[in-house]
Amino acid sequence: HPVGLAADLTISGAVAAGARVSLTGPDGVTAAAKVGPEGGFSAAVAPGEWLVDFSAAGATERRHVVVGAAPVVLSTFSDKGGPAEAPLPQEHVVGFDDLMTSPGVFEVPSGYGGLNWYNLVAMHQRFTEGPGYINTTMSGEFIAYNSSGHPAQVFSDKPFDFTGAYFGAGWDDAEGETLILKAWRGDEPAYEDRLTLSANGLVYFAADYGRITRLEIRTQHYWQAAIDDFAYRTGP
């Protein structure tokens, strides 16, 4: 039985007032994105590799974005310029499928994938029959979510880069829920983003959070956020 919708593919995000955004597609054609009065932008795209260029107040940044089967939301561009340090070398993607072999619920243990996890639970996509859990599954049959809708954390003593992940709302009643992502380097706040979740389909959040030690994942109204293919980089 169908449980979701095939969303139109877009690249969207938020920029500072007065910033300019241009996108170059797989065909090499570059076009400017229309930036709204509050800094939001959204552009229709096709699958493939894209370049997104930001400029504001003399600062510039370029991001490489791969568009697949889901709309992409970019982390907020800052007019302070792009990251000064190169990405960490070792790439990882965890899909939570190797934690269990039968339907059920399993707390994601600290140490999984080389990171520490708090209040994240993995389960089979159809364990609860919530449509958003099914729609957010990208690899295998298991996903993760913030247990009881309370804030979850991913953290490490060693800095890691949070590349991005697929997110959706677990339940129909959570349609339009706001996901709030915050990251720190030690005790210093480093990043903060918000995106809208749907149970009908997933979005890919392209974070590009560099050299963080803690990531908080929470929802504004304490609904469960479904998560799959959590991607990150670590040092040697």
C-alpha positions as CSV (number, residue, x, y, z in Angstrom):
1,H,0.0,0.0,0.0
2,P,1.4,3.4,-0.9
3,V,2.4,5.4,2.2
4,G,4.1,8.5,0.7
5,L,4.7,10.9,-2.2
6,A,7.6,11.3,-4.6
7,A,8.6,14.9,-3.8
8,D,9.8,17.4,-6.4
9,L,13.6,17.6,-6.3
10,T,14.9,20.9,-5.0
11,I,17.9,22.5,-3.3
12,S,16.9,24.9,-0.6
13,G,18.4,26.7,2.3
14,A,18.9,30.0,4.1
15,V,21.4,32.8,3.7
16,A,22.1,36.2,5.3
17,A,20.2,39.2,4.0
18,G,21.7,40.5,0.8
19,A,23.5,37.2,-0.1
20,R,23.6,35.9,-3.6
21,V,23.2,32.2,-4.5
22,S,23.8,30.6,-7.9
23,L,23.6,26.9,-8.9
24,T,25.4,25.0,-11.6
25,G,23.8,21.8,-12.7
26,P,25.1,18.5,-14.2
27,D,24.7,20.1,-17.6
28,G,27.1,22.9,-16.7
29,V,24.4,25.6,-16.9
30,T,24.5,28.2,-14.1
31,A,21.5,30.1,-12.8
32,A,20.9,32.5,-9.9
33,A,18.5,31.4,-7.2
34,K,15.8,33.9,-6.1
35,V,16.5,34.8,-2.4
36,G,13.5,35.8,-0.4
37,P,13.3,38.9,1.9
38,E,14.1,36.7,4.9
39,G,17.0,34.9,3.2
40,G,15.3,31.6,2.2
41,F,15.8,30.2,-1.3
42,S,14.6,27.1,-3.2
43,A,15.4,26.0,-6.7
44,A,14.1,23.1,-8.8
45,V,16.8,20.6,-9.7
46,A,17.5,17.3,-11.5
47,P,19.4,14.3,-10.1
48,G,23.2,14.6,-10.3
49,E,26.1,16.7,-9.0
50,W,25.5,20.4,-8.4
51,L,27.7,23.3,-7.4
52,V,26.1,25.9,-5.1
53,D,28.0,29.3,-4.8
54,F,27.2,31.8,-2.1
55,S,28.5,35.3,-1.8
56,A,27.8,38.1,0.7
57,A,29.8,41.0,2.3
58,G,32.9,39.9,0.4
59,A,32.8,36.3,1.6
60,T,32.3,33.4,-0.7
61,E,31.7,29.7,-0.3
62,R,31.2,26.8,-2.8
63,R,29.4,23.6,-1.9
64,H,29.3,20.4,-3.9
65,V,25.8,18.8,-3.6
66,V,24.7,15.4,-5.0
67,V,21.0,15.2,-5.6
68,G,19.5,11.8,-5.6
69,A,16.0,10.7,-4.8
70,A,15.2,13.4,-2.1
71,P,15.0,17.1,-1.9
72,V,18.2,18.6,-0.4
73,V,18.3,21.2,2.4
74,L,21.6,23.0,2.9
75,S,22.9,24.2,6.2
76,T,22.9,28.0,6.7
77,F,25.5,30.0,4.8
78,S,27.4,32.5,6.9
79,D,28.9,35.7,5.5
80,K,32.0,34.8,7.5
81,G,33.1,32.6,4.7
82,G,33.5,28.8,4.3
83,P,35.4,26.4,6.6
84,A,39.1,27.1,6.9
85,E,40.1,23.5,7.5
86,A,40.1,20.6,5.0
87,P,37.5,17.9,5.5
88,L,38.6,15.0,7.7
89,P,39.7,12.0,5.6
90,Q,37.7,9.0,6.7
91,E,34.2,8.8,5.4
92,H,31.4,6.9,7.1
93,V,27.7,6.2,6.6
94,V,25.7,4.4,9.2
95,G,22.3,3.0,8.2
96,F,21.5,1.2,11.5
97,D,20.9,-2.1,9.7
98,D,23.8,-3.9,11.3
99,L,22.5,-3.4,14.8
100,M,19.8,-6.1,14.7
101,T,18.6,-8.9,12.5
102,S,14.9,-9.1,13.5
103,P,12.0,-6.6,13.8
104,G,12.1,-4.7,17.0
105,V,13.6,-1.7,18.8
106,F,17.2,-1.4,19.8
107,E,19.0,1.5,21.5
108,V,21.9,2.7,19.4
109,P,24.9,2.0,21.6
110,S,27.8,4.3,22.2
111,G,30.8,3.3,20.1
112,Y,28.6,2.4,17.1
113,G,30.4,3.6,14.0
114,G,33.1,5.1,16.3
115,L,30.8,7.8,17.8
116,N,28.8,8.0,21.0
117,W,25.0,8.1,20.8
118,Y,22.4,9.3,23.3
119,N,18.6,8.8,23.1
120,L,18.6,7.4,19.6
121,V,16.8,4.2,19.0
122,A,17.0,1.9,15.9
123,M,14.0,-0.1,14.7
124,H,12.6,-1.9,11.7
125,Q,10.8,0.5,9.4
126,R,7.5,-1.3,9.8
127,F,7.7,-2.1,13.6
128,T,5.2,0.7,14.4
129,E,3.6,1.2,10.9
130,G,4.3,4.9,11.2
131,P,4.3,6.1,7.5
132,G,7.2,8.5,8.1
133,Y,9.5,5.7,9.3
134,I,8.8,3.8,6.1
135,N,9.3,6.8,3.9
136,T,12.5,7.9,5.5
137,T,14.2,4.5,5.0
138,M,16.9,4.9,2.4
139,S,19.1,1.8,2.9
140,G,18.1,-1.6,4.2
141,E,15.0,-1.8,6.4
142,F,16.1,-0.1,9.7
143,I,16.0,3.5,10.7
144,A,16.7,5.5,13.9
145,Y,14.7,8.1,15.7
146,N,14.9,10.3,18.8
147,S,13.3,8.2,21.5
148,S,10.0,9.5,22.9
149,G,10.6,12.7,20.8
150,H,13.1,14.0,23.3
151,P,16.5,15.5,22.3
152,A,19.2,13.1,21.1
153,Q,22.9,13.6,20.8
154,V,25.8,12.3,18.8
155,F,29.2,13.1,20.3
156,S,32.9,12.2,20.4
157,D,36.0,13.2,22.3
158,K,37.7,13.5,18.9
159,P,36.4,16.1,16.4
160,F,34.3,14.7,13.5
161,D,32.6,16.3,10.5
162,F,28.8,15.8,10.2
163,T,28.2,15.5,6.5
164,G,24.5,15.0,6.5
165,A,21.5,12.6,6.9
166,Y,18.0,11.8,5.7
167,F,15.2,13.1,7.9
168,G,11.5,12.7,8.1
169,A,8.6,12.9,10.6
170,G,7.6,9.6,11.9
171,W,3.8,10.1,12.1
172,D,1.1,11.9,10.1
173,D,0.2,14.1,13.1
174,A,3.7,15.4,13.1
175,E,3.4,16.9,9.6
176,G,5.3,20.2,9.5
177,E,7.3,19.5,12.6
178,T,10.5,21.6,13.0
179,L,13.8,19.7,13.4
180,I,16.4,21.7,15.2
181,L,20.1,20.8,14.8
182,K,22.8,22.3,17.0
183,A,26.5,21.5,17.0
184,W,29.4,22.4,19.3
185,R,33.1,22.3,19.3
186,G,33.8,21.6,23.0
187,D,31.7,24.1,24.9
188,E,31.6,26.6,22.0
189,P,28.4,26.7,19.8
190,A,29.4,26.2,16.1
191,Y,26.3,25.6,14.0
192,E,22.5,25.7,14.2
193,D,19.9,24.9,11.6
194,R,16.1,24.3,11.4
195,L,14.2,22.4,8.7
196,T,10.6,21.3,8.2
197,L,9.8,17.5,8.4
198,S,7.1,15.6,6.6
199,A,5.7,12.1,7.1
200,N,4.9,11.9,3.4
201,G,8.6,12.0,2.3
202,L,12.1,12.5,3.4
203,V,14.7,15.3,2.9
204,Y,18.4,15.1,2.8
205,F,20.1,17.7,5.1
206,A,23.5,18.6,3.7
207,A,25.1,19.7,6.9
208,D,28.8,20.3,6.2
209,Y,29.5,20.7,9.9
210,G,33.2,20.7,10.3
211,R,35.3,19.6,13.3
212,I,32.4,19.3,15.8
213,T,32.4,17.3,19.0
214,R,28.7,17.2,19.8
215,L,25.5,17.3,17.7
216,E,22.1,17.7,19.2
217,I,19.0,16.5,17.3
218,R,15.7,17.7,18.6
219,T,12.2,18.5,17.5
220,Q,10.3,21.6,18.5
221,H,7.1,19.9,19.6
222,Y,8.6,16.6,20.7
223,W,7.6,14.4,17.8
224,Q,9.8,11.6,16.6
225,A,12.2,12.5,13.8
226,A,13.2,9.5,11.6
227,I,16.8,9.3,10.6
228,D,18.7,7.2,8.0
229,D,22.1,7.1,6.4
230,F,23.9,9.3,8.9
231,A,27.1,10.4,7.2
232,Y,30.2,11.8,8.8
233,R,34.0,11.9,8.6
234,T,36.6,11.2,11.2
235,G,40.4,11.7,11.5
236,P,43.0,9.0,10.8
